[in-house]
Amino acid sequence: MTSNHRNALIFVAFLALLLVAQFALASQRSFWEDEALTARLSAQSFSEIVEQRAQNNHPPLYWLLASVWGKTFGFDEIGLRSFSILCLGVVLALLYKLSRLLFNARVAWMAGLLLVASPYVLTYGHNARYYALAAALSLLAVLAAYLYFKEHRLWTLVIYSLSVVGLIYTIYMGATVLLGINLWLLLQALRRKVSPGYFVIWLGAQVLIVASYLPWLANLAASAGRNLDPAFSLSGFPAAFALRLGYLGFAYSVGEFFSPLHPLVWLGILLTLLLLLSALRRLDHPTGLLFSVLGVVVLGSLLVSIVSVFPQSAWQNLSNRNFFAYPCFVLLLAVGLDRLRSRQAQILLALLLVVYLAGSFNVYTGRQAVKPLLIVPWVQVMEKIQAESQPEAVVFCSQFDTVCPYYVGRFGLNRISLGSWEQALEVPPPEVWWLQNNIGGYDYQRDQEQAAFQALQDTYQKVEQYDYGAQDESIRWIKSRWLGQDDYPYRLNLYQFNQPLR
């Protein structure tokens, strides 16, 4: 068997493992909050999607593609998530290609193995969100840019331009990939490692990319204006930066299904740092490109997060919103392994895989979830309500809860707005299902919810409670003691009220 055949078989094996793992979890898990928004939005018309995205914090490309995909394969969990899984397969193929082009076949199979085994990828790769699409486009942009300056073929520049345009119409922070690539090229030009003629053509392509974004530029400016924190102060900048960098490094290293106090977390972080330092030992052109893109993406996202109007939650969203930079991170880990002695690389790779497999086991079983919102079995909850509810029963959802109203509508249940609870209880329904979705650090009109809940307790003789999305004790302690968040043992509390007193 030739080396090419062997490498092809390894890739096919990795692809099969990736697809099986992702589809298995996609069929097991319900949508979480942001995925429910995707399901609701992508079912609308193209014009409605564009209008809604213009008023929100995201460009429209992913949702337009998801709409086309959903009309063919369905807007349920498997239907929408299969699009992301397809994009993730493309990520693996591009990662394999880029690894072999920049380095060698050994780096390629190690990078592929780490991507497939990563609990971070297992958590977010299949999500009905823009994450996998953005990762594929960013990796394609890096690959095409490198090919252009290596082979000087115009078609590679065209692919680069189209992928970057697609990326910035998918996620605003995708512009950091553009900046990272151009920073690397500028350094190469200063070192006279880039032909001036091809560099001028490259600059022309950047102008065309910026020009293609002009129709959406006003929406970007409006989004920035809505999200900048007018009370931002430099006094808290160092602590905010350290918190966000630490959390993103934690998620990249071991995923988000580990308590930070678990010994394997510290082993995974230590191994990750060692491999990144190993990759840095010889900062040649390929590794410089990867570090430039990854560094600009991470720094840019941290700075945007710090000046956000959601300072309590923005740092927690860094991990999923930075998924598009993760392939560069994985590739750098593989480069770090390749630059070690064979025996050392084998030991470190084996230890890292132990950490990854333990984290992936936690993902499948829902243990030690840093974000319990990812593990709430909404389909199971709605099936329970549908099967057990009395005729004319009603459902109340928490304020600012996005996933509960989606599933209530999907299952055809009778939902009453929390704002109209007083009118709803004037003639008490025979049964009320109250879904209390705990969301931690937000101030979401708790007084109104407490008043409504107390009124239900005063109105009904019998109440049953069911809990979903358990939060690990050590994670609860860290969040409440050190991060100032509300303490809650379960993400979702389901209350069944029946037998009204009047």
N, C-alpha and C positions, 0 to 999 in steps of 0.2 A: 504494500500500500504506500503510495507516495505521500509526501508531507501535505500537499494540497488536499488530497482526499481525506487525510486524517483531520486536518483543520476544518474541513467542511462537515465531517461527521460530528466533531466536537460542537460546532456552531448549531447544527440541527438538534443535538441533544440538549444544549442549553435553551434553545428556543422552545422545544417541547416542554421542558421543565418550567420555563417561565409561563407559558400559556396555561398549563395544568394548574400551577399554583395560583395564578391570578384569577382564572375562571372559577376555581374552587372557592376562593374567598368572595368573589363577586356574587356568586349564587347564594352564599351563606349570610352575608350582611345586608341589612336594610340601608337605604339612603341615609346619610347624615344631613345636617342642615343645608350646607351649600349644594349638595347633590340634589336635594329636593327642589331648590331654586332652579337648578339646571333642568330638571324634569318638567317643571312648570313653564319655564321660559321657552325652552326649545320646542314645545308643542305649539307655540304661537306662530304667526306669520312672519316672514322675513322683515317686513317694515316695522312690525311691533317689536321684534328682537332688536333691531338697530336703534329704534327710538328709546327703548328701555335701557339699553347699554349706554347710550349717549348720556343718560341721566344718572348712571351708576359709575362704578369705579373700574370698569373693564371694557376693552375694545370688543367688537362683536364677532370676530372670525370663528372662534370655537363654537359659539352657540348657533351660528348659521350652519356650520358643518354638522353639529349634533342634531339640528333640526332635520337635515336631509337624511342623516343616518337613522334617526328615530322613526321617521316615516316609513323606512324600509324594514327595520329590525325591531321596532317597538320602543316605547318610552319608559319601560320598566327597568329594573336593576340590570338584568343581563343585556337588554337591548341597548341602552345608552352606554353602559360600561364596556361593552365589546368594542366600541370605537376607541376608547382609551387603551384597551389591551392591544388592539391592532397597532396603535401608535407606539406602544411600549415595545412591541416586536420590532418595529422599525428602529427604535432607539438601540436595541441590542445589535441589530445588523450594522448600523452606522458606527457604533462603538467598536465592534469587531473590525470593521474596515479601517477606521481611524487609528486604532491601536496598531494594526499591522503596517499601515503606511508610515506612521510617525516612529514606531519602534520595531516590534518583531512579533512573531506568532505567539511566543511565550507570554508576552504582555497581553496579547489579545485574549487568550483563553483565561488568564487570571482575571482580567477586567470583566469578561463575560460571566465568569463564575461568581465574582463578588456582586455584580448587578443582580443576578438571578437569586442569590442567597440573601440579599439585603432585606432586613425587616422593614427598613424605611421604604424601599421600593414596593414591598408586599403591601404596605399600608396605603400608599397613595397612587401606585401605578395604575390600578384599575378604576380609580374614582371617576365618576361622571363629571369631571371638571377639566380644565384646560391644561393640567399638569403634564400629562404624557405628550400631548401635541406640542406644547412649548419645548419640552426636552428634545423631541425629535427635530424640531426646526432649529433650535440652538446648536445642536450637534452637527446638523447638516451645514449650517453657516460656518462653523469652525472648520469642518472638513473641506468645504468648497474654497474657503479663503486660503487655506494651506495649499491646496492643489493649484490654485491660480498662480501663486508666487513660486511654486515648484515647477509647474509644467507650462505656465503662460498660455493657457488655453481660454479663449473667450467664453466658452460654454460654462466653465467653472465659475466665472465671474457672474454670469447670468443666474446660475443656481444660487450662488451666495446672495445676490441681490433679492431674488424672489423669496428665499428662506428668511432673510432678515425682515423684509416687508411683512411676510406672514407672521413672523414672531411678534413684531411690535403691534400688529393688529390683533394679536391673541392676548398679550399681556404687556402693560405699560413698562414694567421693569425689564422687558426683553431688550430695551434700548441699551442696557448695561452690557449685553453681549456684543453689540455693535461697538461700544466704547472700548471694551476689553480687547477685541480683535485689532482695532485701530491703534490702541496704545502699543500693542506688541509690534505692529508693523512700523509705527513711528520709530520705535527703538531700533528696529532692524534697519530702517532707512538712515538713521543717524550713524549707525555703525557701517554704513555703505554695503549692506548685504542685500539690498533690494535695488533692482534696476530703476533709474529715475523715470524712464519712459513708461514702464508698467505701473509705477507708483502714481503717475499722473492720471492714467486711465482708471486706476482704482479710486482716486479721489473723485473723478467724474461719476463713478457708480455711487459713491456715498451721497453726492448731491442729488442724484435721481431717487435714491432711497428716501431722503428727507422730503423731496418734492412729492413723492407718492403719499406721504403722511399728512400733507397740508389739509385735505378735506376733513381729517379727524382732529386736527390740532386744537381747535376751539374746545372740543369735548375734553381733551387732555388737560387744557388750562382750567376748565371749569371743575374737573375732578380734583386737580391740585388745590384749587381755591377752597373747595368743600372740605378737604381733608387736612389742611394745614392747621396746626394747633395754635390759636392766637395767644395762648398762655405759655408757649414754649419758653423755657429758660435754660441757659447754658449751665446753670449751677448743678443740675442733675444729669448732665450729659455723660460724664464718665461712668456712673453707676448704670445708667440706661444702656449704654454701649456694651458694657461688660455683661449685663444680664442677657441681652439679645445675642451677642456673639457666643456666649456660653451655651445658651439653649440651642442655637442653630448647630453648633459643634456637637452637642450631645445628640441631636436628632440625626445628623449626618453620620455620626460614628456608630451608634447602636440602635437607632430608631426611637420610637416613642411608646414602646410597650415594655419598658423597664423602669423600675423605680430608680431614681438617681442614687439611692443608697445601696443598690445591689452591687456586690463585688464584681460581677461580670461587666457592669457599666464602666467601672474604672479600668478594668483590663482592656475593654474595647477602645476606650479613649486613649489609653497609653499606647496600644498597638497602632492606632490611627496616627498619633503624633509621630511615632517612630518612623512609620512609612512615609509620611509627608516630609520629614527631615531627610530621609534617605533619598527621596525624589529630588530634593533641593540640592543635594550634594554636587550635582553636575547640572547646572542650569543652562542647558543647551537650548536650541531654538524650539524644538517641540515642547519640552517641559515649560519653557518660558511662555509659550502661547497658552497652555492650559492654566498655569498659575495666573497669568494676566486676566484671562476671562473669568476664572473663579474669583479672584481677588476683587475685581471691579463689581461683579454681580453681588458678592457678599457685602462689600463696603457700601454700595449704593442702596441695597435693601435695608441695611441696618440704619443708615441715615434717614431714609424715608420713614421707616418705622418709628424712629425716635420723635420726629416732628408730626406724627399722626395725631388726629383728634381722639383716637382710641388708644391711649397709652397703656391701659390695663390689659388690653387683649392683643395689640398688634404684634408684640413679640412672640406670642403663641402661634400666630399665623405664618411666621417666617418660614417654618419648615416646609409646609405644603406650597407656599408661594415661591419658594426657592428650589422646587423640584427640578426646574429646567436646567440648573447648573450642576446637578448631582452627577451626571455622566462624566464630567470633567474631573470631579472629585474622585470617583471610582477609578478612573484611568490613572490618576496620580498615585493612588494606593498601589495599583498594579505596577507602575513604574518603580515605586519605592521597593517593592518586592523583587523586581527584576535586577535591581542594583545591589542586592545583598548576595552573599554567598549562597550557593544552592541549598545547603543544609539549613542555614538561618532562615532563608525564604520559606522553606517547607514548614518549619516549626511555626513561624509567625502566621503563615497562611492558615495552618491547621487551627491555631488558637483563635484567629479572627473568625473562622467558620464556626467554631464552637459558640462564640458569642452571637453570631448571626443566626444560627439555627435555634438557639435558646430564645432569642428575640422573636423569631418567626413563629415558634411554638406559642409564645405569648400572644402574638397577633391572632392566630387561629382560635385560641381558647379565650381571648378577651381578658387575659390577666395583666395586671400592672399597667393599665392604660393611662398614660399621662392625660389624654383627652378622652374622657368617658363618652363624650358625644359620638365617638366613632363606633361604639359597640352596643348602642341601644337597639334592641330588636323590634323596630317599629312595626314591621309586618306581623310579627307574633302578637304584639300588643293589640293591633287593630283586629286581627282574627279573633282574639279573645273577646273584645268588646262586641264584635259582630255576632259571635256565637252565643254570648251570654246575656246580651242586653234585652230588656223588655221592649214591647212596642211603645213608640213615642219617647224612648230614652233620648237624652241629649248629651253632648260632649262639650266640655270647656277646655280650651288650650291656654297655656301660659302666655303672658304678654310677650311680644317680640319673638315668639317661637315660630320658626318658618317650616319646620318639618312636620309638626303635628297637623296644621291645617291642610297640608298637602295630602297626607295619608288619610285624614278624615274624609276629604273630598274623593280621594281615589276609591275608598271602601264604601262610599255612599252613605256615610253616617250623618246624623243631624247635629251640626255644630252650632253652638250659640256663642256669639261674641262676648268676651269677658266684660266689655264696656256696657253691655246691656243685661248684666246678670240680675239687676233688681227687677226689671220688667219680666225676665224669664221666670223668676221665682214667685211672682204674684199669684200664679196658679201653678204650684210645684209640679214638675213632670214626675212620672212614676219612678224614674231612675235618672241619676246624673253620673256621668263619668268625668272625673277631674284629672287632667294630665298636667302635673307640675314638673316642668322641665327646668331643672336647676342649671343656671348658667354662670355661676361663679361671680366674677368681678363686676358685672354690669349692674347699674342702678336702673331697674326696669319697672318702676311703679309698684314696689312691693306692698305699699299700703293698700292699694286697690285690690291686689290679689288676696291679701290677708283678710280684708273685709268681706270679699266674696266667699272665701273659704270658711270663715266663721259663720256666715249666713247659711251656708250649706249644712254645717254641723248643727245649727240651731233648727234647721228645717226637717232633717231626716233622722229617723231613729237608728238606722243601721249604716255602718260604713266599713268597707273592707279595703285594705291597703296592699298593693303589690309593687315591688321595687325592681328596677332594671338599671343596668349600667353601673355596676359596683365600682367604687373608687378605692384603690389600695390605701391602706392606713398610712403608710409612710409618705405616699404622695399627698394625701390629705394634709398631713402634718407640715410638709414643705410649703404647700400652697397657702395654707391658713397662717402658719407661724412666720414664714419668711417673705411671702409674696403678697400678703394682705388680702387674699381672696376669701370669699365666703366658704365655710366648711360644709360639705354635704357628703353623706355616705353613698348616695346613689344619684346618678344623673337624672333619672326619671322616676317619679312617684306617681302611681296610678291609684286613684281612690274611686271606689264604687259606692255611691250613695243611693239607698232605696228606702222604701216605707216612709213616705212623708208624714209628718205629724198632723197636717191639715189637708 
